[in-house]
Amino acid sequence: MAGVTLTDNILSFAIPTKNCRGRVVRLGPALDQILASHAYPPIIRDVLAEAVCLTAMLGALMKDEGSQLTMQAQTEAGVINLLACDYKDGALRGYIDFDRERLAAQPVEPSLMALFGKGYLAITFDQPATRGRNQGIVPLEGTSLADAVQNYFLQSEQIPTLIRVAIGGTADQISVGGLLVQHLPEGETGRERLHAQLDHPEWEHVDIMAGTVTPAELTDLMLPLEDILWRLFSESDEVRLLSGKPCVKGCRCNEDHIRDVIARFPKEDKEDMVDDEGNIAIDCAFCSKTFLITGASLNN
């Protein structure tokens, strides 16, 4: 295992002899840029950091260029009204809409139920080149978003999966790291699918070793991601590094894109959008920017 992969990167790997694959990710400056657009309280900031990390790991499971992973939490009677994150070719974005009064009434460390209420997590894999769009929905249960996503793979995909996410750093430089490891079917005709054998010895061993990863390892901005994999799985015959994918803040809002979207509406609808000053104001929740498009310019 060679190379140095530190921060704002997703490292994909496989353990062929154990029929396992995985992703390890750490975000620092890119996460700061996503969070900088909003003055989130610490607990809300940490929830979004965890969600962005999970989105990066899930998005990196898709192989086709142009594929997009979207993760949304729809809630009822919780502090958080809406959480939305997405990943496309290494570009990440995310935001949270929440109720400040409900948050103020919570203890210092509210539970997942208190934050999301009767919520569920919708995970959408959009792979137009091969598989099209596939969505899974899972209840927001457990102690963290990572628990809910782990349950998604067990219930919806029936793939044994371990997920760990940790948040660290300082007030000036937050960091988040995550590890995802999966046991895959061998794919041979007539063979029993491995997902039906949650106690399969190959998976039991990898699950135990992967579970020893520490929060400090995941969030240390100076520790190469390769070193984490070496420490966890060095006893395996081979740990194959497949690829590294840099991550950036990737809000896709810009004036040209907004004009293109508005242009698709019927003339009557566009006229209704124009305010008294002759402008159409479009807010981007992801980056907290407002774009003013003149109604007259849409006719050009």
Number of C-alpha atoms within 10 A of each C-alpha: 12 7 10 12 21 21 24 22 22 28 23 21 20 18 19 13 11 19 16 21 21 23 25 27 30 33 28 24 16 22 25 16 15 22 22 12 14 15 9 16 10 11 14 19 17 19 19 24 27 23 26 25 28 28 25 32 25 22 26 27 15 17 12 15 12 13 21 22 26 21 25 21 23 18 20 14 15 19 25 24 18 17 20 22 23 26 29 21 21 20 18 24 26 26 27 21 14 18 13 11 9 14 19 10 10 13 9 10 9 13 14 20 18 17 25 23 18 16 22 18 22 19 22 19 21 21 18 13 11 10 11 10 13 11 13 15 17 19 16 26 19 15 11 16 20 23 16 20 28 19 23 22 17 16 14 12 12 16 22 26 24 23 23 22 26 21 22 18 14 8 8 7 12 20 28 27 31 26 25 22 24 21 24 18 16 13 10 8 7 6 9 12 15 20 20 12 12 16 12 13 11 15 23 15 14 21 18 12 13 21 15 11 18 13 16 14 18 26 25 20 23 11 17 17 24 18 17 18 22 13 13 16 16 13 9 13 11 14 20 14 19 12 11 16 16 16 24 21 20 20 17 14 17 11 13 9 11 15 14 11 10 17 13 10 11 9 11 8 11 15 14 9 15 16 12 7 8 14 16 20 14 16 13 14 17 20 21 12 13 13 16 14 19 16 17 11 9 12 8 5
